[in-house]
Amino acid sequence: RANGHLMLNGEKMSKSTGNFMTLRELVTKYGADAARIAIADAGDGVSDANFEEDVADNNILRLFNLREWCEEMVREQDDLRTGEPNSFQYALFNNEMNSVTSEAVEQYRQTNYKLALKAALYELTSARDFYREACSAGGIKMHKDLVFRYIELQALLMAVIAPHWSEHIWREVLKKDGSIQNARFPDVRPVDA
């Protein structure tokens, strides 16, 4: 990919003005995965790639909270619902995961990392939040199968951009054998409009 100017917080990156950050400084300050997310979020096209420090800061917290939630769900899995799924919330969340996964995989295929990140992190997390809130409002527990499917999809789709976070979720939280780097993107059912 080729970009226009490199921007840092909306201003052209320039050593002479002091508006400059090396990759080493970036990773030291934010960690590898948050830095990679912010770089992916900066843009893919020929327009100026704008690295926003706020995006990196926010994603440190986002990854931490997401990891904590995944660990909590696995730890408290006996409190999740099993058996027959609820027809509405289950079908809606399952379909949304299929849609977001298809979109993320297609954007990765086209090397559109900003759009892949949008689907793989932001939209998938939003779908989870909607499902969680709908279950809470309906007075039902989330379904264990869906929660674990979500955690696995989240790890697989983020492995391209946040490999360390994804590896932790894959091996330490889900207790999967082998590295997530050897896993394949999931095949999902067609989206039911």
Residue, then its C-alpha position, 0 to 999 in steps of 0.5 A: r500500500a502507498n499512502g500520502h503523508l504520514m500524519l501524527n495526531g492530524e499533523k504532518m509528521s516532521k522531524s524539524t517540527g518535533n511532530f515525529m515518532t519512530l516505530r520503536e517509540l510507538v511500540t515502547k509507548y503503547g505496546a505492539d498490539a495497540a500500536r498495530i491497531a492504531i496503524a491499521d486504523a490510520g488508513d490504507g488508501v492514497s490519502d494521508a495516513n493519520f496515526e492518532e495517539d488517542v486511538a492507541d490509548n483507547n485500544i490499550l483499554r479496549l484490549f484489556n477489557l475485552r480480555e477480562w470479559c473473555e476470561e470471565m466468561v470462560r471462568e464462569q461458563d457454568d453460569l451461562r445458559t445451555g441447551e435449546p437456544n432462544s430463537f430471536q437473540y440467538a439467531l440474531f447474534n449468530n447471524e451478525m457474527n457471520s456477517v461481520t466475519s465475512e466482511a472482515v475476511e473479505q477486507y483482509r483478502q483485499t488488504n484493507y486493514k482499516l476496514a478489516l479492523k472496523a469489522a473484526l474489532y469494532e463491529l464484532t464487539s458491538a454485536r456482542d454488546f447488543y446481544r449481551e444487553a438484549c439478553s439482560a433486558g429479556g431476563i435471560k442468560m447468554h448462551k454458552d455456545l454463542v459466547f464461546r463462538y464469539i470469543e473464538l471468532q474475535a481471537l481469529l479475526m484479530a490475530v492479523i492485527a493483534p497477534h499477541w492478544s489473540e495468542h493469549i486468548w487462544r492458548e491461555v483462555l480457550k486452552k486451544d492446542g497450538s498457535i493461533q497463527n496456524a489456525r484458519f479463518p472460520d468458514v461461516r454460513p451465508v448471512d440471512a438478510 
